Amino acid sequence: MAEALIWITGGSSGIGRAMVETVPFSSATVINISRSPCPGVVNLSLDLSDPLSWGKVACSFEREMLSHDGSTVILVHAAATVQPVCFAEDAEHLEAVRSVLLNSAVPQVLGSAFLSATRGRPNLKRVAIFLSSGAASHPYEGWSFYGAGKASIEQWVRTTGAEQRMRGGALLLAVAPGVVDTPMQQAARSAKAENFPQRERFVELHATGQLTDPNSVARRIWSLLYANYPSGSILDLRRL
Ligand SMILES: NC(=O)c1ccc[n+]([C@@H]2O[C@H](COP(=O)([O-])OP(=O)(O)OC[C@H]3O[C@@H](n4cnc5c(N)ncnc54)[C@H](OP(=O)(O)O)[C@@H]3O)[C@@H](O)[C@H]2O)c1
């Protein structure tokens, strides 16, 4: 019997991959959801910017819950994209649509499906952690779709967390991880300055060794499971 059943979106890379590698349970079933696989875990290979994939994730939530008799279920939502990196008026139509679907719609739809599939078991610890960003509240020119996605995550977590507090239900957290050394940061540094005017700031942070290591960030995120933050909390690892 696995103690924990854990879904991680974006477990193929960066922070999501580090979350897979630092799971803090002695026995856990870990399911990665991304387009490319993560070694050593169950993989649901899906493009989450395609709405047809969302029902498949919801089916996985329902199916796995039928046989799970451990103490804990967790959703970590790390999948996201900074693309298209450009001013909104320059965005290519389909790229804008895909970004809005992945960054804004997926966390809400999958978060809701997770809560629905896991409810009704009084002794089950239910946790959903959503990766957010300073871009949720600070305008980075060229990241309008990404920043709006993170802002929508935070308001969804605030509101749904308040609902869950009323019912004594799941713990929902949105967590901004700081500036972490991942392929997403490479994408920020390789953007054209005309499309992303604050690019130099990220180049400088990298050049001066100020990016944090994904595994240490992942361990800090996992430690939030035991920190007693109220459901609906919006956290920034740089300020904890
Ligand atoms: N790195 C930072 O400094 C930083 C700062 C603030 C917030 N964050 C947040 O932390 C989270 C992880 O970021 P990261 O830096 O680790 O990024 P990353 O290395 O680029 O990883 C992004 C992950 O998202 C998955 N993904 C992207 N598009 C997808 C799609 N259409 N369908 C399914 N999965 C998709 C990727 O998997 P596939 O390509 O295999 O599909 C990958 O596993 C993100 O939510 C990001 O916004 C990161």
The ligand as an SDF file (V2000), in Angstrom:
LIG
                    3D

 48 52  0  0  0  0  0  0  0  0999 V2000
   12.1190   28.7110  -12.8960 N   0  0  0  0  0  0  0  0  0  0  0  0
   11.7340   29.8120  -12.2840 C   0  0  0  0  0  0  0  0  0  0  0  0
   12.5630   30.7090  -11.9910 O   0  0  0  0  0  0  0  0  0  0  0  0
   10.2950   30.0020  -11.9150 C   0  0  0  0  0  0  0  0  0  0  0  0
    9.9400   31.2080  -11.2780 C   0  0  0  0  0  0  0  0  0  0  0  0
    8.6240   31.4090  -10.9260 C   0  0  0  0  0  0  0  0  0  0  0  0
    7.6850   30.4310  -11.1740 C   0  0  0  0  0  0  0  0  0  0  0  0
    8.0400   29.2760  -11.7810 N   0  0  0  0  0  0  0  0  0  0  0  0
    7.0010   28.2850  -12.0420 C   0  0  0  0  0  0  0  0  0  0  0  0
    7.4190   26.9840  -11.6720 O   0  0  0  0  0  0  0  0  0  0  0  0
    6.7990   26.0230  -12.5140 C   0  0  0  0  0  0  0  0  0  0  0  0
    7.8620   25.1300  -13.1110 C   0  0  0  0  0  0  0  0  0  0  0  0
    8.7010   25.9420  -13.9240 O   0  0  0  0  0  0  0  0  0  0  0  0
   10.1450   25.4650  -14.4070 P   0  0  0  0  0  0  0  0  0  0  0  0
   11.0220   26.6420  -14.3170 O   0  0  0  0  0  0  0  0  0  0  0  0
   10.4840   24.2010  -13.7540 O   0  0  0  0  0  0  0  0  0  0  0  0
    9.8200   25.2470  -15.9590 O   0  0  0  0  0  0  0  0  0  0  0  0
   10.3330   24.1900  -17.0360 P   0  0  0  0  0  0  0  0  0  0  0  0
   11.6450   23.6040  -16.6400 O   0  0  0  0  0  0  0  0  0  0  0  0
   10.2150   24.8860  -18.3380 O   0  0  0  0  0  0  0  0  0  0  0  0
    9.2280   23.0360  -16.9370 O   0  0  0  0  0  0  0  0  0  0  0  0
    7.9320   23.2710  -17.3760 C   0  0  0  0  0  0  0  0  0  0  0  0
    7.1710   21.9700  -17.2810 C   0  0  0  0  0  0  0  0  0  0  0  0
    5.8630   22.2040  -17.8030 O   0  0  0  0  0  0  0  0  0  0  0  0
    5.5660   21.1690  -18.7270 C   0  0  0  0  0  0  0  0  0  0  0  0
    4.7080   21.6750  -19.7850 N   0  0  0  0  0  0  0  0  0  0  0  0
    4.9000   22.7880  -20.5420 C   0  0  0  0  0  0  0  0  0  0  0  0
    3.9660   22.8680  -21.4860 N   0  0  0  0  0  0  0  0  0  0  0  0
    3.1480   21.7850  -21.3150 C   0  0  0  0  0  0  0  0  0  0  0  0
    2.0060   21.3080  -22.0000 C   0  0  0  0  0  0  0  0  0  0  0  0
    1.5050   21.9610  -23.0590 N   0  0  0  0  0  0  0  0  0  0  0  0
    1.4390   20.1640  -21.5710 N   0  0  0  0  0  0  0  0  0  0  0  0
    1.9490   19.4850  -20.5190 C   0  0  0  0  0  0  0  0  0  0  0  0
    3.0180   19.8980  -19.8260 N   0  0  0  0  0  0  0  0  0  0  0  0
    3.6270   21.0250  -20.2460 C   0  0  0  0  0  0  0  0  0  0  0  0
    6.9040   20.7540  -19.3080 C   0  0  0  0  0  0  0  0  0  0  0  0
    6.8480   19.4170  -19.7760 O   0  0  0  0  0  0  0  0  0  0  0  0
    6.8860   18.9750  -21.3200 P   0  0  0  0  0  0  0  0  0  0  0  0
    7.6640   19.9800  -22.0630 O   0  0  0  0  0  0  0  0  0  0  0  0
    7.4980   17.6080  -21.2550 O   0  0  0  0  0  0  0  0  0  0  0  0
    5.4520   18.9360  -21.7240 O   0  0  0  0  0  0  0  0  0  0  0  0
    7.7950   20.8410  -18.0890 C   0  0  0  0  0  0  0  0  0  0  0  0
    7.7750   19.6390  -17.3740 O   0  0  0  0  0  0  0  0  0  0  0  0
    6.0160   26.8020  -13.5550 C   0  0  0  0  0  0  0  0  0  0  0  0
    4.6650   26.8790  -13.1640 O   0  0  0  0  0  0  0  0  0  0  0  0
    6.6430   28.1650  -13.5100 C   0  0  0  0  0  0  0  0  0  0  0  0
    5.7570   29.1780  -13.9190 O   0  0  0  0  0  0  0  0  0  0  0  0
    9.3380   29.0410  -12.1760 C   0  0  0  0  0  0  0  0  0  0  0  0
  1  2  1  0
  2  3  2  0
  2  4  1  0
  4  5  1  0
  4 48  2  0
  5  6  2  0
  6  7  1  0
  7  8  2  0
  8  9  1  0
  8 48  1  0
  9 10  1  0
  9 46  1  0
 10 11  1  0
 11 12  1  0
 11 44  1  0
 12 13  1  0
 13 14  1  0
 14 15  2  0
 14 16  1  0
 14 17  1  0
 17 18  1  0
 18 19  2  0
 18 20  1  0
 18 21  1  0
 21 22  1  0
 22 23  1  0
 23 24  1  0
 23 42  1  0
 24 25  1  0
 25 26  1  0
 25 36  1  0
 26 27  1  0
 26 35  1  0
 27 28  2  0
 28 29  1  0
 29 30  1  0
 29 35  2  0
 30 31  1  0
 30 32  2  0
 32 33  1  0
 33 34  2  0
 34 35  1  0
 36 37  1  0
 36 42  1  0
 37 38  1  0
 38 39  2  0
 38 40  1  0
 38 41  1  0
 42 43  1  0
 44 45  1  0
 44 46  1  0
 46 47  1  0
M  CHG  2   8   1  16  -1
M  END
$$$$
